[in-house]
Amino acid sequence: GDRIKAIVGKRRKSNGRSHIWVQIRTEITHKVHQTKFVGKLTLVDLCGPGALSAQESDIESGKFANRSFQVLGEVIDALQTNSPTVPYTDHPLTVLLSDVIGGNAFTTMITCLSPADEQLHDSVQTLQLANKATNVFNRPLVQQFISADEIRLREVVMNAANEEQAEVTMTEISTIR
């Protein structure tokens, strides 16, 4: 049958809770057609919730991490229920994640759980958030930037030709892109 492997190491005594955010932005410019495509790859590693009593060395970072996890759950709840307002601005983390969660992006969520008994509560909270996130659907849209020259060309064609000729010419212009 199916088996799950867990690699267990020694836990550090210091607070190792942190968020990591890496974003790679690319631009592709077509010089002949003067169009531009922009893409972003965002990699985020979030620490999960945790008891403040275990945060002996840095209570403030523990509070920040727990609050960010809570607000992320509120954002996912709002998106899942199609709420008219989504609380992206309630925390800096959710502001950064606004285009990734419920925005214009393809999103994959990977969760990490601890096999340790003392981490069961945290693992359950992480699984609950991941389960809610599966009901959030993004609708990515490829945005094209049209150059000023192309806009002027479209205006000239529309003004100079009758409607039938303009539609044919506009179709030809679109296929050239």
Secondary structure by P-SEA (a helix, b strand, c coil): cbbbbbbbcccccccccbbbbbbbbbbbbbccccbbbbbbbbbbbbbcccccccccccaaaaaaaaaaaaaaaaaaaaaaaccccccccccaaaaaaccccccccbbbbbbbbbccccaaaaaaaaaaaaaaaaaccccccbbbbbcaaaaaaaaaaaacccaaaaaaaaaaaaaac
